[in-house]
């Protein structure tokens, strides 16, 4: 077994590969990061997805109306590793052009649980969400991350520094 820091580096590399596959809409490369019995709570129905094959269907439905690649940026990624279990969470900015000409531009929150299986980190649980307005119960896709104006190279290494004052200001909004 590697050190926790080496395991985190491996996970960050795997997540970078996953993002590259998502951007390219490479379904085979993307699904290779998920365990067969993965459980997902996605922003699109159904309420609960209980296999990699079912999750693949959601990705295919998402990719179909997208013209070209998906601009997918990961912000504020945090990875925690203990033995053969890890979790990570991030805020992700998604932009694309649909085949009907409409532009999509929204933020999602992503939390992933991983397990080390046969010497490889696999996603066994994922939860994707979007903030909602509790008065109207409508999604707020335009809500932005506090670090939205931080320039970076879209790589997971190294992690972005956390500005606690800025983070707190965003919570108060």
GUNU-853089 format. One record per residue (C-alpha): x, y, z. Coordinates in steps of 0.2 Angstrom, whole numbers, padded with zeros to 4 digits, always signed. Each point is the difference from the previous one (the first is absolute). Layout:
XYZ;...
***
This chain:
+0000+0000+0000;+0006+0017-0004;+0001+0015+0011;-0016+0011+0002;+0008+0014-0010;+0005-0012-0014;-0018-0007+0000;-0007+0017-0001;+0011+0004-0015;-0006-0016-0008;-0018+0005+0003;+0003+0017-0007;+0008-0007-0016;-0015-0012-0002;-0012+0014+0002;+0009+0011-0012;-0001-0015-0013;-0019-0001+0004;-0002+0019-0004;+0009-0002-0016;-0011-0014-0005;-0016+0010+0005;+0006+0015-0010;+0003-0011-0015;-0017-0009+0003;+0011-0017-0001;-0013-0011+0009;+0012-0015+0000;+0014+0009+0009;-0012+0009+0011;-0009-0016+0006;+0016-0008+0004;+0001+0010+0016;-0016-0007+0007;-0002-0016+0010;-0013-0012-0007;-0012+0002+0015;+0003+0019+0001;-0015+0010+0008;-0003+0017-0006;-0012+0014+0004;+0001+0011-0016;-0009+0016-0004;-0010-0008-0014;-0012-0014+0004;-0001-0013+0006;+0001+0004+0018;+0012-0014+0004;+0012-0009-0013;+0006-0017+0006;+0013-0006-0013;+0013+0006-0012;-0011-0005-0015;-0014+0010+0006;+0011+0015+0003;+0007-0002-0017;-0018+0003-0007;+0000+0016+0010;+0016+0006-0008;-0005-0005-0017;-0016+0010+0002;+0010+0015+0006;+0013-0001-0015;-0013-0003-0014;-0006+0018-0001;+0017+0008+0002;+0008+0006-0016;+0019-0003+0002;+0010-0001+0016;-0005+0005+0018;+0009+0013+0009;+0001-0007+0017;+0011+0009+0014;+0003-0007+0017;+0002+0012+0014;+0004-0002+0019;+0003-0019-0001;+0003-0008+0017;+0006-0018+0001;+0000-0010+0016;+0008-0017+0000;+0000-0014+0014;+0007-0017-0004;-0011-0007-0015;-0014+0013+0001;+0000+0019-0006;-0012+0013-0003;+0001+0017-0009;-0010+0015-0004;+0000+0014-0011;-0009+0014-0009;-0001-0002-0019;-0004+0013-0013;-0008-0008-0015;-0002+0009-0017;-0005-0007-0017;-0009+0003-0016;-0016-0010-0003;-0004-0007-0018;-0015+0012+0000;+0012+0015+0002;-0004+0004+0018;+0015+0002+0012;+0001-0009+0017;+0010+0009+0014;-0003-0007+0018;+0009-0005+0016;-0002-0017+0009;+0006-0007+0016;+0008-0017-0001;+0004-0012+0014;+0008-0017-0005;+0004-0015+0011;+0014-0011-0005;+0006-0017+0004;+0017-0008-0004;-0005-0016-0010;+0013-0011-0008;+0013+0014+0002;-0010+0013-0008;-0011+0014+0007;-0018-0002-0006;-0015+0011+0003;-0013-0009+0010;-0011+0014+0004;-0003+0017-0008;-0012+0014+0005;-0003+0015-0012;-0010+0015+0005;-0005+0017-0003;-0005+0014+0012;-0019+0004+0000;-0010+0015+0006;-0010-0006+0014;-0013+0012-0003;-0004-0005-0017;+0008-0018+0000;+0008+0004-0016;+0018-0004-0004;+0013+0014+0000;+0012-0006-0014;+0008+0018-0001;+0006-0001+0018;+0019+0002-0001;+0015-0007+0010;+0009+0013+0011;+0015-0005-0010;-0008+0003-0017;+0012+0014-0004;+0016-0010+0005;+0010-0004-0015;+0008-0017-0001;+0005-0013-0013;-0015-0012+0004;+0011-0013+0007;-0003-0008+0017;+0018+0002+0005;+0004+0010+0010;-0016+0003+0010;-0006+0018+0000;+0003+0010+0016;-0015+0004+0011;-0004+0018+0004;-0010-0002+0016;-0006+0018+0000;-0006-0002-0018;-0008-0017+0004;-0009+0007+0015;-0007+0015-0011;-0007-0012-0012;-0009-0009+0013;-0009+0016+0006;-0007+0004-0017;
***
